[in-house]
Amino acid sequence: MRLLFGIILGILLTIGGAYVYDSSHSALDVAEAPGSPAAQRPMVNWDVVSVKWQHLTDSAHAEWTKLANRTDNSRTDSSRAN
């Protein structure tokens, strides 16, 4: 249980750290000139993350609905047999 908690905590800290880094550096980069070497790209492309997360949640919801419908159908079939 501790191992699973540690893995989840590590993932959340990594994502949170990348978000904080990108948030703090993007505000500083706006003040810099676009051609200056100090202007850097963000560590994570959050638009892509958003699209991928939406796709993951949509597919998980579809699979859950399919599984729930299959379970409901098997319960209905077993009650009809009795």
N, CA, C and O atoms as a CHARMM CRD file, in Angstrom:
* protein
*
  328
    1    1 MET  N      0.81900  -1.19000   0.00000 PROA 1      0.00000
    2    1 MET  CA     0.00000   0.00000   0.00000 PROA 1      0.00000
    3    1 MET  C      0.86600   1.25700   0.00000 PROA 1      0.00000
    4    1 MET  O      0.56100   2.23800  -0.67900 PROA 1      0.00000
    5    2 ARG  N      1.95400   1.21000   0.77800 PROA 2      0.00000
    6    2 ARG  CA     2.86500   2.35800   0.81600 PROA 2      0.00000
    7    2 ARG  C      3.50900   2.58200  -0.54200 PROA 2      0.00000
    8    2 ARG  O      3.71600   3.72200  -0.95800 PROA 2      0.00000
    9    3 LEU  N      3.82600   1.49000  -1.23200 PROA 3      0.00000
   10    3 LEU  CA     4.45200   1.60800  -2.54800 PROA 3      0.00000
   11    3 LEU  C      3.50900   2.30000  -3.52600 PROA 3      0.00000
   12    3 LEU  O      3.91800   3.20700  -4.25100 PROA 3      0.00000
   13    4 LEU  N      2.25700   1.87700  -3.54700 PROA 4      0.00000
   14    4 LEU  CA     1.27600   2.49500  -4.44500 PROA 4      0.00000
   15    4 LEU  C      1.08100   3.97000  -4.10700 PROA 4      0.00000
   16    4 LEU  O      1.02200   4.81400  -5.00000 PROA 4      0.00000
   17    5 PHE  N      0.98400   4.27200  -2.82800 PROA 5      0.00000
   18    5 PHE  CA     0.85400   5.66400  -2.39700 PROA 5      0.00000
   19    5 PHE  C      2.06600   6.48700  -2.82200 PROA 5      0.00000
   20    5 PHE  O      1.92200   7.62800  -3.26300 PROA 5      0.00000
   21    6 GLY  N      3.26700   5.90800  -2.68900 PROA 6      0.00000
   22    6 GLY  CA     4.49100   6.59700  -3.08900 PROA 6      0.00000
   23    6 GLY  C      4.54800   6.86400  -4.58100 PROA 6      0.00000
   24    6 GLY  O      4.98900   7.93100  -5.00900 PROA 6      0.00000
   25    7 ILE  N      4.10400   5.89800  -5.37500 PROA 7      0.00000
   26    7 ILE  CA     4.09400   6.07500  -6.83000 PROA 7      0.00000
   27    7 ILE  C      3.13100   7.18500  -7.21700 PROA 7      0.00000
   28    7 ILE  O      3.48000   8.06200  -8.00700 PROA 7      0.00000
   29    8 ILE  N      1.92800   7.15400  -6.67100 PROA 8      0.00000
   30    8 ILE  CA     0.91900   8.17600  -6.99000 PROA 8      0.00000
   31    8 ILE  C      1.39500   9.55100  -6.53000 PROA 8      0.00000
   32    8 ILE  O      1.24200  10.53200  -7.25800 PROA 8      0.00000
   33    9 LEU  N      1.96600   9.63300  -5.34000 PROA 9      0.00000
   34    9 LEU  CA     2.47900  10.90600  -4.83200 PROA 9      0.00000
   35    9 LEU  C      3.61000  11.43100  -5.71100 PROA 9      0.00000
   36    9 LEU  O      3.68200  12.63300  -5.96800 PROA 9      0.00000
   37   10 GLY  N      4.48700  10.55500  -6.17000 PROA 10     0.00000
   38   10 GLY  CA     5.57800  10.96600  -7.05100 PROA 10     0.00000
   39   10 GLY  C      5.07400  11.50600  -8.37800 PROA 10     0.00000
   40   10 GLY  O      5.59600  12.49600  -8.89000 PROA 10     0.00000
   41   11 ILE  N      4.06200  10.85600  -8.93400 PROA 11     0.00000
   42   11 ILE  CA     3.48000  11.33400 -10.19400 PROA 11     0.00000
   43   11 ILE  C      2.86000  12.70800  -9.99700 PROA 11     0.00000
   44   11 ILE  O      3.07400  13.60900 -10.80800 PROA 11     0.00000
   45   12 LEU  N      2.10100  12.87300  -8.93300 PROA 12     0.00000
   46   12 LEU  CA     1.45000  14.16100  -8.67900 PROA 12     0.00000
   47   12 LEU  C      2.46800  15.27200  -8.42700 PROA 12     0.00000
   48   12 LEU  O      2.28100  16.39600  -8.89300 PROA 12     0.00000
   49   13 LEU  N      3.53100  14.97200  -7.70300 PROA 13     0.00000
   50   13 LEU  CA     4.57100  15.97800  -7.45700 PROA 13     0.00000
   51   13 LEU  C      5.29800  16.35900  -8.74300 PROA 13     0.00000
   52   13 LEU  O      5.63400  17.52700  -8.93900 PROA 13     0.00000
   53   14 THR  N      5.54100  15.39300  -9.61300 PROA 14     0.00000
   54   14 THR  CA     6.20700  15.67600 -10.88400 PROA 14     0.00000
   55   14 THR  C      5.34800  16.57200 -11.76000 PROA 14     0.00000
   56   14 THR  O      5.84000  17.55500 -12.31500 PROA 14     0.00000
   57   15 ILE  N      4.06600  16.24100 -11.88800 PROA 15     0.00000
   58   15 ILE  CA     3.16100  17.05300 -12.70100 PROA 15     0.00000
   59   15 ILE  C      3.00300  18.44100 -12.09100 PROA 15     0.00000
   60   15 ILE  O      3.03300  19.44400 -12.80500 PROA 15     0.00000
   61   16 GLY  N      2.83600  18.49900 -10.78800 PROA 16     0.00000
   62   16 GLY  CA     2.69900  19.79600 -10.11900 PROA 16     0.00000
   63   16 GLY  C      3.94400  20.64200 -10.26100 PROA 16     0.00000
   64   16 GLY  O      3.84600  21.85000 -10.47900 PROA 16     0.00000
   65   17 GLY  N      5.11700  20.03400 -10.14200 PROA 17     0.00000
   66   17 GLY  CA     6.36900  20.76900 -10.30000 PROA 17     0.00000
   67   17 GLY  C      6.53200  21.32000 -11.70600 PROA 17     0.00000
   68   17 GLY  O      6.96700  22.45700 -11.88400 PROA 17     0.00000
   69   18 ALA  N      6.18300  20.51600 -12.70600 PROA 18     0.00000
   70   18 ALA  CA     6.27400  20.98900 -14.09600 PROA 18     0.00000
   71   18 ALA  C      5.30000  22.13300 -14.33500 PROA 18     0.00000
   72   18 ALA  O      5.63400  23.09100 -15.03100 PROA 18     0.00000
   73   19 TYR  N      4.10700  22.04900 -13.77200 PROA 19     0.00000
   74   19 TYR  CA     3.12200  23.11300 -13.94300 PROA 19     0.00000
   75   19 TYR  C      3.58900  24.40900 -13.29000 PROA 19     0.00000
   76   19 TYR  O      3.47600  25.48100 -13.88400 PROA 19     0.00000
   77   20 VAL  N      4.10900  24.31500 -12.07600 PROA 20     0.00000
   78   20 VAL  CA     4.60200  25.51000 -11.37600 PROA 20     0.00000
   79   20 VAL  C      5.77500  26.11000 -12.13100 PROA 20     0.00000
   80   20 VAL  O      5.84500  27.32900 -12.28500 PROA 20     0.00000
   81   21 TYR  N      6.69400  25.28400 -12.60400 PROA 21     0.00000
   82   21 TYR  CA     7.84500  25.78200 -13.36600 PROA 21     0.00000
   83   21 TYR  C      7.38000  26.50800 -14.62400 PROA 21     0.00000
   84   21 TYR  O      7.83600  27.61400 -14.91100 PROA 21     0.00000
   85   22 ASP  N      6.46700  25.88200 -15.37700 PROA 22     0.00000
   86   22 ASP  CA     5.97800  26.50800 -16.61000 PROA 22     0.00000
   87   22 ASP  C      5.20800  27.79100 -16.31600 PROA 22     0.00000
   88   22 ASP  O      5.32600  28.76800 -17.05600 PROA 22     0.00000
   89   23 SER  N      4.43100  27.79600 -15.25400 PROA 23     0.00000
   90   23 SER  CA     3.66200  28.99400 -14.91600 PROA 23     0.00000
   91   23 SER  C      4.57300  30.15100 -14.53200 PROA 23     0.00000
   92   23 SER  O      4.35100  31.28600 -14.95400 PROA 23     0.00000
   93   24 SER  N      5.58100  29.87100 -13.74700 PROA 24     0.00000
   94   24 SER  CA     6.46100  30.95100 -13.29800 PROA 24     0.00000
   95   24 SER  C      7.36900  31.43500 -14.41700 PROA 24     0.00000
   96   24 SER  O      7.66300  32.62900 -14.49100 PROA 24     0.00000
   97   25 HSD  N      7.81800  30.54900 -15.28200 PROA 25     0.00000
   98   25 HSD  CA     8.72600  30.95900 -16.34300 PROA 25     0.00000
   99   25 HSD  C      8.00700  31.58100 -17.53000 PROA 25     0.00000
  100   25 HSD  O      8.59400  32.40000 -18.23800 PROA 25     0.00000
  101   26 SER  N      6.76900  31.21900 -17.76200 PROA 26     0.00000
  102   26 SER  CA     6.05500  31.83400 -18.88700 PROA 26     0.00000
  103   26 SER  C      5.75500  33.29300 -18.58400 PROA 26     0.00000
  104   26 SER  O      5.73500  34.11400 -19.50100 PROA 26     0.00000
  105   27 ALA  N      5.52100  33.63700 -17.33100 PROA 27     0.00000
  106   27 ALA  CA     5.27200  35.02700 -16.95600 PROA 27     0.00000
  107   27 ALA  C      6.55000  35.84800 -17.11500 PROA 27     0.00000
  108   27 ALA  O      6.49100  37.01500 -17.50400 PROA 27     0.00000
  109   28 LEU  N      7.68200  35.25900 -16.82400 PROA 28     0.00000
  110   28 LEU  CA     8.95300  35.96700 -16.97200 PROA 28     0.00000
  111   28 LEU  C      9.34600  36.11000 -18.43600 PROA 28     0.00000
  112   28 LEU  O      9.94300  37.11600 -18.82000 PROA 28     0.00000
  113   29 ASP  N      9.02000  35.11700 -19.25700 PROA 29     0.00000
  114   29 ASP  CA     9.40900  35.14000 -20.66000 PROA 29     0.00000
  115   29 ASP  C      8.63100  36.16900 -21.45800 PROA 29     0.00000
  116   29 ASP  O      9.10700  36.61500 -22.50200 PROA 29     0.00000
  117   30 VAL  N      7.46400  36.55400 -21.00800 PROA 30     0.00000
  118   30 VAL  CA     6.67500  37.55800 -21.71800 PROA 30     0.00000
  119   30 VAL  C      7.40200  38.89600 -21.70400 PROA 30     0.00000
  120   30 VAL  O      7.35400  39.64400 -22.68000 PROA 30     0.00000
  121   31 ALA  N      8.07000  39.19400 -20.60100 PROA 31     0.00000
  122   31 ALA  CA     8.78900  40.46200 -20.48500 PROA 31     0.00000
  123   31 ALA  C     10.05000  40.47000 -21.34400 PROA 31     0.00000
  124   31 ALA  O     10.52300  41.53700 -21.73500 PROA 31     0.00000
  125   32 GLU  N     10.59900  39.29500 -21.64300 PROA 32     0.00000
  126   32 GLU  CA    11.80900  39.19600 -22.45400 PROA 32     0.00000
  127   32 GLU  C     11.47100  39.42700 -23.92800 PROA 32     0.00000
  128   32 GLU  O     10.32800  39.24600 -24.34800 PROA 32     0.00000
  129   33 ALA  N     12.44700  39.81700 -24.68300 PROA 33     0.00000
  130   33 ALA  CA    12.26600  39.95000 -26.13200 PROA 33     0.00000
  131   33 ALA  C     12.16500  38.55600 -26.74400 PROA 33     0.00000
  132   33 ALA  O     12.85100  37.64200 -26.28600 PROA 33     0.00000
  133   34 PRO  N     11.33100  38.36800 -27.76300 PROA 34     0.00000
  134   34 PRO  CA    11.14400  37.03200 -28.33100 PROA 34     0.00000
  135   34 PRO  C     12.41700  36.40500 -28.88800 PROA 34     0.00000
  136   34 PRO  O     12.54700  35.18100 -28.88700 PROA 34     0.00000
  137   35 GLY  N     13.35400  37.21300 -29.36000 PROA 35     0.00000
  138   35 GLY  CA    14.57800  36.66400 -29.93400 PROA 35     0.00000
  139   35 GLY  C     15.68200  36.43900 -28.92700 PROA 35     0.00000
  140   35 GLY  O     16.73400  35.90800 -29.28500 PROA 35     0.00000
  141   36 SER  N     15.47900  36.82400 -27.67900 PROA 36     0.00000
  142   36 SER  CA    16.54300  36.70500 -26.68900 PROA 36     0.00000
  143   36 SER  C     16.74500  35.25100 -26.29600 PROA 36     0.00000
  144   36 SER  O     15.80100  34.46100 -26.33400 PROA 36     0.00000
  145   37 PRO  N     17.97300  34.88800 -25.91800 PROA 37     0.00000
  146   37 PRO  CA    18.23200  33.49200 -25.54300 PROA 37     0.00000
  147   37 PRO  C     17.54000  33.08400 -24.24200 PROA 37     0.00000
  148   37 PRO  O     17.38700  31.89300 -23.97200 PROA 37     0.00000
  149   38 ALA  N     17.11800  34.06600 -23.43000 PROA 38     0.00000
  150   38 ALA  CA    16.47100  33.73100 -22.16000 PROA 38     0.00000
  151   38 ALA  C     15.05000  33.21800 -22.37100 PROA 38     0.00000
  152   38 ALA  O     14.51800  32.51200 -21.51400 PROA 38     0.00000
  153   39 ALA  N     14.42500  33.56200 -23.50400 PROA 39     0.00000
  154   39 ALA  CA    13.06700  33.09500 -23.77400 PROA 39     0.00000
  155   39 ALA  C     13.11600  31.60700 -24.11000 PROA 39     0.00000
  156   39 ALA  O     13.77800  31.20800 -25.06800 PROA 39     0.00000
  157   40 GLN  N     12.42300  30.79400 -23.33100 PROA 40     0.00000
  158   40 GLN  CA    12.44400  29.34900 -23.51200 PROA 40     0.00000
  159   40 GLN  C     11.02900  28.83400 -23.71400 PROA 40     0.00000
  160   40 GLN  O     10.04800  29.45900 -23.31200 PROA 40     0.00000
  161   41 ARG  N     10.96000  27.69700 -24.33900 PROA 41     0.00000
  162   41 ARG  CA     9.67100  27.02900 -24.49100 PROA 41     0.00000
  163   41 ARG  C      9.28600  26.43100 -23.14600 PROA 41     0.00000
  164   41 ARG  O     10.15700  26.14200 -22.32500 PROA 41     0.00000
  165   42 PRO  N      7.98600  26.24300 -22.90900 PROA 42     0.00000
  166   42 PRO  CA     7.57800  25.60700 -21.65900 PROA 42     0.00000
  167   42 PRO  C      8.03400  24.15000 -21.61100 PROA 42     0.00000
  168   42 PRO  O      8.26100  23.52700 -22.64900 PROA 42     0.00000
  169   43 MET  N      8.16300  23.62300 -20.42000 PROA 43     0.00000
  170   43 MET  CA     8.60700  22.25100 -20.23500 PROA 43     0.00000
  171   43 MET  C      7.56200  21.27100 -20.77500 PROA 43     0.00000
  172   43 MET  O      7.91500  20.23000 -21.32900 PROA 43     0.00000
  173   44 VAL  N      6.28400  21.60100 -20.61600 PROA 44     0.00000
  174   44 VAL  CA     5.18600  20.72800 -21.01700 PROA 44     0.00000
  175   44 VAL  C      4.23600  21.51800 -21.90500 PROA 44     0.00000
  176   44 VAL  O      3.93500  22.67600 -21.61500 PROA 44     0.00000
  177   45 ASN  N      3.76300  20.90700 -22.98000 PROA 45     0.00000
  178   45 ASN  CA     2.75400  21.52200 -23.83200 PROA 45     0.00000
  179   45 ASN  C      1.38800  21.18400 -23.23100 PROA 45     0.00000
  180   45 ASN  O      0.85400  20.10100 -23.47000 PROA 45     0.00000
  181   46 TRP  N      0.83200  22.09500 -22.46400 PROA 46     0.00000
  182   46 TRP  CA    -0.37700  21.82000 -21.70000 PROA 46     0.00000
  183   46 TRP  C     -1.60800  21.68200 -22.58200 PROA 46     0.00000
  184   46 TRP  O     -2.58800  21.06300 -22.16600 PROA 46     0.00000
  185   47 ASP  N     -1.58700  22.23800 -23.78600 PROA 47     0.00000
  186   47 ASP  CA    -2.70000  22.05100 -24.70800 PROA 47     0.00000
  187   47 ASP  C     -2.79600  20.59200 -25.14600 PROA 47     0.00000
  188   47 ASP  O     -3.88800  20.02900 -25.22500 PROA 47     0.00000
  189   48 VAL  N     -1.65100  19.99000 -25.42600 PROA 48     0.00000
  190   48 VAL  CA    -1.63200  18.57900 -25.81200 PROA 48     0.00000
  191   48 VAL  C     -2.05200  17.70800 -24.63400 PROA 48     0.00000
  192   48 VAL  O     -2.79200  16.74100 -24.81100 PROA 48     0.00000
  193   49 VAL  N     -1.58800  18.04000 -23.44300 PROA 49     0.00000
  194   49 VAL  CA    -1.97400  17.28500 -22.25100 PROA 49     0.00000
  195   49 VAL  C     -3.48500  17.33700 -22.06000 PROA 49     0.00000
  196   49 VAL  O     -4.10600  16.33200 -21.71500 PROA 49     0.00000
  197   50 SER  N     -4.07000  18.49900 -22.28300 PROA 50     0.00000
  198   50 SER  CA    -5.51700  18.65500 -22.13200 PROA 50     0.00000
  199   50 SER  C     -6.27900  17.77100 -23.11100 PROA 50     0.00000
  200   50 SER  O     -7.25600  17.12200 -22.73800 PROA 50     0.00000
  201   51 VAL  N     -5.83200  17.74800 -24.36200 PROA 51     0.00000
  202   51 VAL  CA    -6.50400  16.92500 -25.37800 PROA 51     0.00000
  203   51 VAL  C     -6.35300  15.44200 -25.04500 PROA 51     0.00000
  204   51 VAL  O     -7.31800  14.68500 -25.14400 PROA 51     0.00000
  205   52 LYS  N     -5.16400  15.02700 -24.65800 PROA 52     0.00000
  206   52 LYS  CA    -4.93100  13.62000 -24.32500 PROA 52     0.00000
  207   52 LYS  C     -5.74100  13.21100 -23.09300 PROA 52     0.00000
  208   52 LYS  O     -6.28100  12.10500 -23.05200 PROA 52     0.00000
  209   53 TRP  N     -5.83200  14.08800 -22.09200 PROA 53     0.00000
  210   53 TRP  CA    -6.59700  13.79000 -20.89000 PROA 53     0.00000
  211   53 TRP  C     -8.08200  13.65000 -21.22100 PROA 53     0.00000
  212   53 TRP  O     -8.75300  12.75800 -20.69900 PROA 53     0.00000
  213   54 GLN  N     -8.59500  14.52000 -22.07900 PROA 54     0.00000
  214   54 GLN  CA    -9.99600  14.44600 -22.48200 PROA 54     0.00000
  215   54 GLN  C    -10.27100  13.14400 -23.22900 PROA 54     0.00000
  216   54 GLN  O    -11.30300  12.50700 -23.01400 PROA 54     0.00000
  217   55 HSD  N     -9.34800  12.75000 -24.10500 PROA 55     0.00000
  218   55 HSD  CA    -9.50200  11.49800 -24.84100 PROA 55     0.00000
  219   55 HSD  C     -9.49400  10.30500 -23.88500 PROA 55     0.00000
  220   55 HSD  O    -10.28900   9.37900 -24.03800 PROA 55     0.00000
  221   56 LEU  N     -8.59700  10.33000 -22.90200 PROA 56     0.00000
  222   56 LEU  CA    -8.51800   9.24200 -21.92300 PROA 56     0.00000
  223   56 LEU  C     -9.79800   9.13800 -21.11100 PROA 56     0.00000
  224   56 LEU  O    -10.31300   8.03800 -20.91100 PROA 56     0.00000
  225   57 THR  N    -10.32100  10.26700 -20.64000 PROA 57     0.00000
  226   57 THR  CA   -11.54400  10.21800 -19.83100 PROA 57     0.00000
  227   57 THR  C    -12.74800   9.80600 -20.66500 PROA 57     0.00000
  228   57 THR  O    -13.62700   9.09900 -20.17200 PROA 57     0.00000
  229   58 ASP  N    -12.80200  10.24000 -21.92900 PROA 58     0.00000
  230   58 ASP  CA   -13.91000   9.83100 -22.79700 PROA 58     0.00000
  231   58 ASP  C    -13.88300   8.33100 -23.06300 PROA 58     0.00000
  232   58 ASP  O    -14.92300   7.67400 -23.01100 PROA 58     0.00000
  233   59 SER  N    -12.70200   7.78500 -23.34800 PROA 59     0.00000
  234   59 SER  CA   -12.61500   6.35300 -23.61500 PROA 59     0.00000
  235   59 SER  C    -12.86800   5.53600 -22.35000 PROA 59     0.00000
  236   59 SER  O    -13.47800   4.46900 -22.41900 PROA 59     0.00000
  237   60 ALA  N    -12.40600   6.02200 -21.19400 PROA 60     0.00000
  238   60 ALA  CA   -12.68200   5.31200 -19.94200 PROA 60     0.00000
  239   60 ALA  C    -14.17200   5.32300 -19.63900 PROA 60     0.00000
  240   60 ALA  O    -14.71700   4.32300 -19.17200 PROA 60     0.00000
  241   61 HSD  N    -14.83800   6.44500 -19.90000 PROA 61     0.00000
  242   61 HSD  CA   -16.28700   6.53300 -19.67500 PROA 61     0.00000
  243   61 HSD  C    -17.03300   5.58800 -20.61100 PROA 61     0.00000
  244   61 HSD  O    -17.99000   4.93600 -20.19400 PROA 61     0.00000
  245   62 ALA  N    -16.60800   5.50600 -21.87100 PROA 62     0.00000
  246   62 ALA  CA   -17.26000   4.60900 -22.82500 PROA 62     0.00000
  247   62 ALA  C    -17.07300   3.14700 -22.41300 PROA 62     0.00000
  248   62 ALA  O    -18.01700   2.35900 -22.48400 PROA 62     0.00000
  249   63 GLU  N    -15.87000   2.78200 -21.98500 PROA 63     0.00000
  250   63 GLU  CA   -15.62200   1.40700 -21.54000 PROA 63     0.00000
  251   63 GLU  C    -16.42200   1.07900 -20.28100 PROA 63     0.00000
  252   63 GLU  O    -16.95800  -0.02100 -20.14900 PROA 63     0.00000
  253   64 TRP  N    -16.50100   2.04000 -19.35800 PROA 64     0.00000
  254   64 TRP  CA   -17.26400   1.81400 -18.13500 PROA 64     0.00000
  255   64 TRP  C    -18.74400   1.61900 -18.45500 PROA 64     0.00000
  256   64 TRP  O    -19.39300   0.75000 -17.87300 PROA 64     0.00000
  257   65 THR  N    -19.28100   2.41800 -19.37300 PROA 65     0.00000
  258   65 THR  CA   -20.67500   2.29100 -19.76400 PROA 65     0.00000
  259   65 THR  C    -20.92200   0.95100 -20.42700 PROA 65     0.00000
  260   65 THR  O    -21.93500   0.30400 -20.16100 PROA 65     0.00000
  261   66 LYS  N    -20.00300   0.52400 -21.29100 PROA 66     0.00000
  262   66 LYS  CA   -20.14700  -0.76800 -21.95500 PROA 66     0.00000
  263   66 LYS  C    -20.10600  -1.90800 -20.93700 PROA 66     0.00000
  264   66 LYS  O    -20.88500  -2.85600 -21.02800 PROA 66     0.00000
  265   67 LEU  N    -19.20300  -1.81200 -19.97800 PROA 67     0.00000
  266   67 LEU  CA   -19.09800  -2.84100 -18.94400 PROA 67     0.00000
  267   67 LEU  C    -20.34700  -2.85900 -18.07100 PROA 67     0.00000
  268   67 LEU  O    -20.85000  -3.92900 -17.72900 PROA 67     0.00000
  269   68 ALA  N    -20.84800  -1.68600 -17.71200 PROA 68     0.00000
  270   68 ALA  CA   -22.04700  -1.61800 -16.87100 PROA 68     0.00000
  271   68 ALA  C    -23.25900  -2.18100 -17.60700 PROA 68     0.00000
  272   68 ALA  O    -24.07900  -2.87200 -17.00300 PROA 68     0.00000
  273   69 ASN  N    -23.38400  -1.89700 -18.90000 PROA 69     0.00000
  274   69 ASN  CA   -24.49600  -2.43700 -19.67200 PROA 69     0.00000
  275   69 ASN  C    -24.39900  -3.94700 -19.79800 PROA 69     0.00000
  276   69 ASN  O    -25.41400  -4.64200 -19.73900 PROA 69     0.00000
  277   70 ARG  N    -23.18700  -4.46100 -19.97000 PROA 70     0.00000
  278   70 ARG  CA   -23.00400  -5.90900 -20.05600 PROA 70     0.00000
  279   70 ARG  C    -23.37300  -6.57300 -18.73800 PROA 70     0.00000
  280   70 ARG  O    -23.99100  -7.63700 -18.73200 PROA 70     0.00000
  281   71 THR  N    -23.00000  -5.95500 -17.61900 PROA 71     0.00000
  282   71 THR  CA   -23.32600  -6.50500 -16.30600 PROA 71     0.00000
  283   71 THR  C    -24.83400  -6.46800 -16.07300 PROA 71     0.00000
  284   71 THR  O    -25.39700  -7.42600 -15.54400 PROA 71     0.00000
  285   72 ASP  N    -25.49400  -5.37900 -16.45900 PROA 72     0.00000
  286   72 ASP  CA   -26.94200  -5.28200 -16.30200 PROA 72     0.00000
  287   72 ASP  C    -27.65800  -6.32100 -17.15400 PROA 72     0.00000
  288   72 ASP  O    -28.65400  -6.90100 -16.71900 PROA 72     0.00000
  289   73 ASN  N    -27.16400  -6.55800 -18.35500 PROA 73     0.00000
  290   73 ASN  CA   -27.78000  -7.55500 -19.23200 PROA 73     0.00000
  291   73 ASN  C    -27.62300  -8.95400 -18.66800 PROA 73     0.00000
  292   73 ASN  O    -28.55200  -9.75500 -18.76600 PROA 73     0.00000
  293   74 SER  N    -26.48300  -9.27600 -18.08200 PROA 74     0.00000
  294   74 SER  CA   -26.28400 -10.61000 -17.51500 PROA 74     0.00000
  295   74 SER  C    -27.15400 -10.81100 -16.28500 PROA 74     0.00000
  296   74 SER  O    -27.62900 -11.92100 -16.04900 PROA 74     0.00000
  297   75 ARG  N    -27.37700  -9.76400 -15.49400 PROA 75     0.00000
  298   75 ARG  CA   -28.27000  -9.87000 -14.34000 PROA 75     0.00000
  299   75 ARG  C    -29.70900 -10.08100 -14.78800 PROA 75     0.00000
  300   75 ARG  O    -30.44900 -10.85900 -14.18400 PROA 75     0.00000
  301   76 THR  N    -30.09800  -9.39000 -15.84000 PROA 76     0.00000
  302   76 THR  CA   -31.45400  -9.52600 -16.35800 PROA 76     0.00000
  303   76 THR  C    -31.65900 -10.93300 -16.91700 PROA 76     0.00000
  304   76 THR  O    -32.71700 -11.52700 -16.70900 PROA 76     0.00000
  305   77 ASP  N    -30.67600 -11.47100 -17.61600 PROA 77     0.00000
  306   77 ASP  CA   -30.77600 -12.81100 -18.17800 PROA 77     0.00000
  307   77 ASP  C    -30.83600 -13.86100 -17.07800 PROA 77     0.00000
  308   77 ASP  O    -31.59600 -14.82200 -17.19900 PROA 77     0.00000
  309   78 SER  N    -30.06800 -13.71000 -16.01900 PROA 78     0.00000
  310   78 SER  CA   -30.07900 -14.69700 -14.94500 PROA 78     0.00000
  311   78 SER  C    -31.37600 -14.63800 -14.15300 PROA 78     0.00000
  312   78 SER  O    -31.83100 -15.66900 -13.65700 PROA 78     0.00000
  313   79 SER  N    -31.98400 -13.47100 -14.01800 PROA 79     0.00000
  314   79 SER  CA   -33.25700 -13.37900 -13.30800 PROA 79     0.00000
  315   79 SER  C    -34.39000 -13.96600 -14.13900 PROA 79     0.00000
  316   79 SER  O    -35.35400 -14.49100 -13.58200 PROA 79     0.00000
  317   80 ARG  N    -34.29000 -13.88400 -15.45700 PROA 80     0.00000
  318   80 ARG  CA   -35.30100 -14.48900 -16.33500 PROA 80     0.00000
  319   80 ARG  C    -35.22100 -15.99500 -16.29500 PROA 80     0.00000
  320   80 ARG  O    -36.24200 -16.66900 -16.42800 PROA 80     0.00000
  321   81 ALA  N    -34.01400 -16.54700 -16.11400 PROA 81     0.00000
  322   81 ALA  CA   -33.83500 -17.99500 -16.08600 PROA 81     0.00000
  323   81 ALA  C    -34.44700 -18.58900 -14.82600 PROA 81     0.00000
  324   81 ALA  O    -34.86000 -19.74900 -14.83200 PROA 81     0.00000
  325   82 ASN  N    -34.51400 -17.82000 -13.75000 PROA 82     0.00000
  326   82 ASN  CA   -35.06800 -18.33600 -12.49400 PROA 82     0.00000
  327   82 ASN  C    -36.52600 -18.21900 -12.54900 PROA 82     0.00000
  328   82 ASN  O    -37.21100 -18.59300 -11.59700 PROA 82     0.00000
